[in-house]
Amino acid sequence: MVYRKYEVWHDESKEGGYHHGLLLIPVDKKEELIRIIKEIRKEYDITDNQDFKFAGSLNSEKKSRMISNILCLFSHIIKVKDEGPIKIINPKSSKWHKENNKHYLEITELFGCKFGLLKIEDNMKSLHFDTYAKKVEKTFNFILKSCCHSMFDKNNPIEIVKFYFDGDEHYNGEKINVNKLFSGSLREYVKISDNVEIDTRQIKDRNDDTKILINFVDNIIGAWRSLLNNESDKYQATLPIKEIHKRVKENKIFSNKNGRWYKSISISEFQVIDDKVDFPCIFRDKKNMSLFFSCWQLCLAKLLLSDIICGLII
């Protein structure tokens, strides 16, 4: 079995609930992805060393336009089907698009990236671990294992060689324990490198291309969080992921084998109520709080329930 090497890039958002977000990037595609992101940043006069986070973007026309282009790229790198080149253009539905089909960047190749987001609505208050870092490690373990087990298979095996986190200062001084990130059994097509590394530098300490990718992941997570929380999007920054959002909501990502994003993205929720674990549909009607399993939540529950029973929630 020939394992394709991947890196796991993580960031989080605590607005409207805690959101774990991780982007799995093939090592052989990382440099090309960085090059393309730099092209987009250059279009908006953002230097390689400049920090560009999602926060406040929806209130700014220029930042919304930048986010829209980033999300256009994101929607492409998680595609599994070759549908021809993608053009990074100004959204047609906004006043930015002043010329038909004007674009400044064209991408032709597939990347094989995967994305997972896990929302914990109560910001992990119901998890009874003695440190905040342990809560982060354990819930990250949930989304990492479920993504790897459900998005890959014997014909598409994965080897994780490195983890990236946006610092650990916000874990109350606790250091991330890399061994806890992938504790528990893994399927034969999922492997952690014997020499796996973890990079937890704060964004302010990053003076290399890792800052660009951390920003990229931050932008993606922020966009999904704002979409899930129904935040005002005056300039339609999240337009490029609306179709993905629709397919996730209709449970087509893991059921439609001919879909362009088949098994490449998961948006799910985890909660503990009265010490009982639930994986409710993230798109449920919050007014009546009717909980039910979608195809993806059911898959996630089956993958993780045995681990939880063994004492992960204590």
Backbone torsions as a table, in degrees:
resi	resn	phi	psi	omega
1	MET	NA	122.4	-179.1
2	VAL	-95.0	112.2	-176.8
3	TYR	-87.4	131.8	174.5
4	ARG	-84.8	132.0	-176.1
5	LYS	-81.1	133.3	-180.0
6	TYR	-129.0	153.6	167.9
7	GLU	-112.3	147.4	179.3
8	VAL	-109.7	120.3	-179.3
9	TRP	-109.5	122.6	-172.9
10	HIS	-119.8	143.9	168.5
11	ASP	-149.6	173.2	-175.8
12	GLU	-142.8	158.7	173.9
13	SER	-137.6	138.9	-177.4
14	LYS	-113.5	11.7	179.9
15	GLU	-87.3	124.6	-179.0
16	GLY	68.4	30.7	-176.3
17	GLY	114.3	161.7	177.8
18	TYR	-83.9	129.6	179.9
19	HIS	-120.6	114.0	169.7
20	HIS	-82.2	130.7	173.4
21	GLY	-130.6	135.5	177.0
22	LEU	-140.1	138.4	177.0
23	LEU	-115.0	122.8	178.1
24	LEU	-96.5	117.5	-174.3
25	ILE	-116.5	125.1	175.4
26	PRO	-62.5	135.4	-178.8
27	VAL	-58.4	-37.2	-177.2
28	ASP	-72.4	-8.0	179.6
29	LYS	-114.0	-3.4	-173.4
30	LYS	-62.4	-46.9	-176.9
31	GLU	-64.0	-38.0	178.8
32	GLU	-67.9	-38.9	177.8
33	LEU	-63.4	-42.8	177.9
34	ILE	-61.1	-41.4	-179.8
35	ARG	-60.5	-43.0	-178.8
36	ILE	-68.1	-42.2	178.2
37	ILE	-61.1	-38.7	177.7
38	LYS	-62.5	-36.8	178.3
39	GLU	-63.1	-42.1	178.7
40	ILE	-66.1	-44.4	179.3
41	ARG	-61.3	-39.5	179.5
42	LYS	-61.5	-37.9	179.3
43	GLU	-59.6	-27.7	-177.9
44	TYR	-110.5	18.6	176.0
45	ASP	58.6	38.1	176.6
46	ILE	-105.4	119.3	-176.6
47	THR	-75.1	166.9	-179.6
48	ASP	-63.2	-31.4	-177.2
49	ASN	-90.4	-5.3	-176.4
50	GLN	-81.9	138.7	178.6
51	ASP	-86.0	126.2	178.8
52	PHE	-129.1	98.8	-178.8
53	LYS	-103.1	162.8	-176.1
54	PHE	-69.8	-30.9	-174.5
55	ALA	-48.7	125.9	177.9
56	GLY	82.7	-2.6	-174.9
57	SER	-66.2	-35.4	-175.6
58	LEU	-69.3	-13.6	178.7
59	ASN	-97.4	1.2	-177.7
60	SER	-123.5	128.0	-179.9
61	GLU	-63.7	-45.6	-178.7
62	LYS	-65.4	-44.2	-179.5
63	LYS	-67.3	-36.9	178.0
64	SER	-63.1	-39.2	178.7
65	ARG	-63.8	-41.8	177.9
66	MET	-63.5	-46.7	179.4
67	ILE	-60.7	-40.4	179.3
68	SER	-59.6	-42.3	178.6
69	ASN	-67.5	-39.2	177.2
70	ILE	-61.4	-42.6	-178.7
71	LEU	-70.8	-29.5	174.6
72	CYS	-63.0	-43.0	176.2
73	LEU	-64.4	-45.3	180.0
74	PHE	-57.5	-45.8	-178.0
75	SER	-60.6	-27.2	-179.9
76	HIS	-82.0	-42.7	-173.1
77	ILE	-70.8	-13.9	175.6
78	ILE	-100.7	6.0	176.2
79	LYS	-70.3	149.3	177.5
80	VAL	-113.2	-6.1	-179.2
81	LYS	-117.8	139.2	177.2
82	ASP	-82.3	109.4	-180.0
83	GLU	-113.8	22.3	-178.5
84	GLY	90.9	177.2	-176.3
85	PRO	-66.3	148.9	175.1
86	ILE	-107.5	138.5	-179.9
87	LYS	-109.1	125.9	176.3
88	ILE	-82.7	108.0	-175.3
89	ILE	-129.1	171.7	173.1
90	ASN	-76.0	136.6	-176.9
91	PRO	-55.4	131.3	-177.9
92	LYS	-64.0	-27.3	-174.6
93	SER	-82.6	2.5	-179.7
94	SER	-120.0	168.1	-178.3
95	LYS	-71.2	-9.0	179.0
96	TRP	-66.8	-29.7	-174.2
97	HIS	-83.2	95.0	-173.7
98	LYS	-101.9	-12.8	178.8
99	GLU	-132.7	139.9	-178.8
100	ASN	-60.7	127.1	175.0
101	ASN	57.2	25.6	176.3
102	LYS	-68.5	129.6	178.7
103	HIS	-148.2	159.8	-179.3
104	TYR	-122.7	-0.7	-176.8
105	LEU	-151.6	134.5	178.5
106	GLU	-128.0	130.9	-177.3
107	ILE	-120.1	132.9	-174.4
108	THR	-113.9	-26.8	-172.2
109	GLU	-93.8	157.2	173.1
110	LEU	-87.5	154.4	-175.1
111	PHE	-114.2	-33.7	-179.1
112	GLY	80.7	21.2	177.8
113	CYS	-76.4	156.3	176.9
114	LYS	-131.5	150.3	-178.4
115	PHE	-135.4	137.3	176.3
116	GLY	-133.7	139.9	175.9
117	LEU	-132.5	130.2	178.5
118	LEU	-123.0	120.1	-179.4
119	LYS	-99.4	135.6	175.2
120	ILE	-124.4	100.9	-165.7
121	GLU	-61.5	-34.2	-177.0
122	ASP	-91.4	18.2	179.2
123	ASN	55.8	34.3	173.6
124	MET	70.4	17.3	179.9
125	LYS	-65.3	-27.4	-177.6
126	SER	-84.8	-4.2	177.1
127	LEU	-87.2	123.5	-169.7
128	HIS	-96.8	48.0	173.7
129	PHE	-88.8	156.1	-173.4
130	ASP	-80.9	-13.4	176.3
131	THR	-133.3	154.3	179.0
132	TYR	-66.5	-37.1	-180.0
133	ALA	-59.6	-38.1	179.8
134	LYS	-66.7	-34.6	176.8
135	LYS	-64.6	-42.6	178.8
136	VAL	-63.5	-47.1	-178.6
137	GLU	-59.6	-46.4	-174.6
138	LYS	-70.3	-44.1	179.7
139	THR	-70.7	-31.4	173.7
140	PHE	-64.4	-40.1	177.3
141	ASN	-57.5	-38.7	178.4
142	PHE	-58.2	-54.6	-174.0
143	ILE	-71.6	-34.0	179.0
144	LEU	-63.9	-50.8	-177.8
145	LYS	-65.4	-41.8	-178.5
146	SER	-66.1	-38.2	177.3
147	CYS	-65.7	-47.6	-178.0
148	CYS	-63.6	-42.8	-177.0
149	HIS	-72.0	-33.4	-175.5
150	SER	-95.3	-22.7	-176.3
151	MET	-96.6	-14.7	179.7
152	PHE	-121.2	167.9	179.5
153	ASP	-157.8	-172.9	-176.5
154	LYS	-62.6	-26.1	178.6
155	ASN	-89.0	-7.2	-178.4
156	ASN	-145.0	66.2	-175.7
157	PRO	-78.0	156.5	-175.6
158	ILE	-128.1	140.6	171.0
159	GLU	-123.1	119.6	179.4
160	ILE	-87.9	124.3	-175.5
161	VAL	-110.5	-16.4	-179.2
162	LYS	-160.8	146.6	174.8
163	PHE	-115.3	142.1	174.5
164	TYR	-125.4	128.4	175.0
165	PHE	-123.2	150.0	177.0
166	ASP	-82.9	65.7	176.2
167	GLY	76.6	164.4	176.6
168	ASP	-126.9	11.9	177.9
169	GLU	-64.5	-29.2	-179.1
170	HIS	-84.0	10.5	173.2
171	TYR	-103.0	34.7	177.5
172	ASN	56.6	37.8	176.7
173	GLY	83.8	-4.9	-179.8
174	GLU	-80.0	141.3	176.6
175	LYS	-88.9	143.4	176.5
176	ILE	-71.4	130.8	177.4
177	ASN	-93.9	107.7	-174.2
178	VAL	-60.1	-30.9	-179.8
179	ASN	-67.1	-28.3	-179.9
180	LYS	-76.7	-18.8	-177.5
181	LEU	-68.4	-27.6	-179.5
182	PHE	-131.9	36.8	177.3
183	SER	-68.2	154.6	-177.9
184	GLY	93.8	168.3	-175.7
185	SER	-73.7	148.1	177.1
186	LEU	-120.9	150.5	177.9
187	ARG	-72.0	160.5	-171.4
188	GLU	-62.2	-22.6	-179.2
189	TYR	-91.7	6.1	176.5
190	VAL	-120.5	121.2	-176.3
191	LYS	-132.0	140.2	172.5
192	ILE	-102.0	128.2	-178.1
193	SER	-58.5	143.4	176.5
194	ASP	-62.4	-25.4	-179.1
195	ASN	-110.5	32.0	-177.1
196	VAL	-57.5	141.3	-179.4
197	GLU	-116.6	160.9	174.3
198	ILE	-136.0	130.4	-178.7
199	ASP	-114.6	110.1	-177.3
200	THR	-116.3	27.4	178.7
201	ARG	-64.1	142.6	173.8
202	GLN	-65.3	153.6	-178.3
203	ILE	-59.1	-34.4	-179.1
204	LYS	-69.0	-18.1	-179.9
205	ASP	-96.3	1.7	-178.6
206	ARG	-96.0	114.8	178.0
207	ASN	-117.7	30.9	-180.0
208	ASP	-135.1	-169.5	-175.7
209	ASP	-69.5	-11.5	177.8
210	THR	-64.8	-28.7	177.4
211	LYS	-61.6	-39.0	-178.8
212	ILE	-63.4	-43.0	-179.5
213	LEU	-74.1	-35.2	175.2
214	ILE	-62.0	-42.9	176.4
215	ASN	-61.6	-41.1	-179.8
216	PHE	-59.3	-46.5	179.2
217	VAL	-66.7	-40.5	176.6
218	ASP	-57.9	-43.4	-180.0
219	ASN	-63.7	-40.6	-179.5
220	ILE	-66.6	-46.9	-179.2
221	ILE	-64.5	-43.6	179.1
222	GLY	-59.8	-40.7	-179.5
223	ALA	-65.7	-44.6	179.6
224	TRP	-67.4	-40.2	178.3
225	ARG	-61.5	-43.6	-179.4
226	SER	-66.3	-36.3	179.5
227	LEU	-68.3	-44.1	-179.9
228	LEU	-66.8	-32.5	-179.1
229	ASN	-91.2	7.7	176.7
230	ASN	56.2	41.7	178.4
231	GLU	-75.5	150.9	179.2
232	SER	-61.8	132.8	-177.5
233	ASP	-129.1	70.7	-172.0
234	LYS	-54.1	-40.1	-175.0
235	TYR	-102.1	12.9	175.3
236	GLN	57.0	44.6	179.6
237	ALA	-63.2	-33.1	-175.3
238	THR	-89.9	9.3	-179.0
239	LEU	-52.2	-42.1	-177.2
240	PRO	-64.4	-15.2	179.3
241	ILE	-110.8	7.7	-179.6
242	LYS	-63.9	-37.7	179.3
243	GLU	-68.5	-38.7	176.3
244	ILE	-64.0	-44.0	178.6
245	HIS	-56.4	-43.1	-179.7
246	LYS	-62.7	-43.5	-177.6
247	ARG	-71.8	-35.4	175.4
248	VAL	-63.9	-45.1	-178.9
249	LYS	-62.1	-33.9	-179.3
250	GLU	-89.3	7.9	178.2
251	ASN	61.0	34.9	-177.7
252	LYS	-95.9	-14.0	-175.7
253	ILE	-63.2	-41.6	-177.4
254	PHE	-100.6	-3.0	-178.6
255	SER	-108.5	-27.6	-178.1
256	ASN	-94.5	98.3	-176.6
257	LYS	-66.1	-18.1	179.7
258	ASN	-97.1	3.8	-178.6
259	GLY	-71.2	150.2	-177.2
260	ARG	-69.8	-23.0	179.5
261	TRP	-114.9	30.0	-175.6
262	TYR	-57.1	122.3	176.4
263	LYS	55.5	34.4	-178.5
264	SER	-119.5	-4.5	179.3
265	ILE	-149.6	141.2	174.8
266	SER	-134.6	135.6	176.2
267	ILE	-126.3	111.2	-172.8
268	SER	-141.3	173.4	-178.1
269	GLU	-134.8	147.4	179.3
270	PHE	-131.7	138.8	177.2
271	GLN	-152.6	154.6	175.1
272	VAL	-123.6	120.8	178.6
273	ILE	-124.4	119.1	-177.9
274	ASP	54.8	44.1	179.0
275	ASP	64.0	16.1	176.2
276	LYS	-110.1	134.4	-176.2
277	VAL	-86.5	135.7	175.9
278	ASP	-133.6	147.1	170.8
279	PHE	-121.4	73.2	-175.6
280	PRO	-69.8	156.9	173.8
281	CYS	-63.0	124.8	-176.0
282	ILE	-68.1	-16.9	-179.5
283	PHE	-101.3	16.6	-178.6
284	ARG	-64.9	161.2	175.8
285	ASP	-76.8	107.7	-175.8
286	LYS	-67.1	-17.9	-177.6
287	LYS	-70.1	-41.6	178.9
288	ASN	-101.7	-5.3	174.8
289	MET	52.8	36.3	175.4
290	SER	-76.6	120.5	-176.6
291	LEU	-99.7	133.0	174.9
292	PHE	-152.5	158.6	-178.1
293	PHE	-91.0	130.8	167.8
294	SER	-86.2	174.9	178.5
295	CYS	-57.2	-41.8	-177.2
296	TRP	-71.4	-43.1	179.5
297	GLN	-63.2	-36.7	178.9
298	LEU	-64.8	-41.8	177.3
299	CYS	-61.4	-46.2	-179.7
300	LEU	-61.0	-43.6	-178.4
301	ALA	-61.8	-43.4	-179.8
302	LYS	-63.9	-36.2	-179.1
303	LEU	-69.1	-32.8	-169.3
304	LEU	-108.5	-18.5	-171.7
305	LEU	-59.8	-39.5	-179.5
306	SER	-64.0	-37.3	177.9
307	ASP	-65.5	-41.3	-178.5
308	ILE	-65.4	-42.6	179.3
309	ILE	-60.7	-32.3	-178.1
310	CYS	-75.8	2.3	171.2
311	GLY	114.3	17.9	178.6
312	LEU	-71.4	-29.4	173.2
313	ILE	-102.5	108.6	-173.9
314	ILE	-121.7	NA	NA
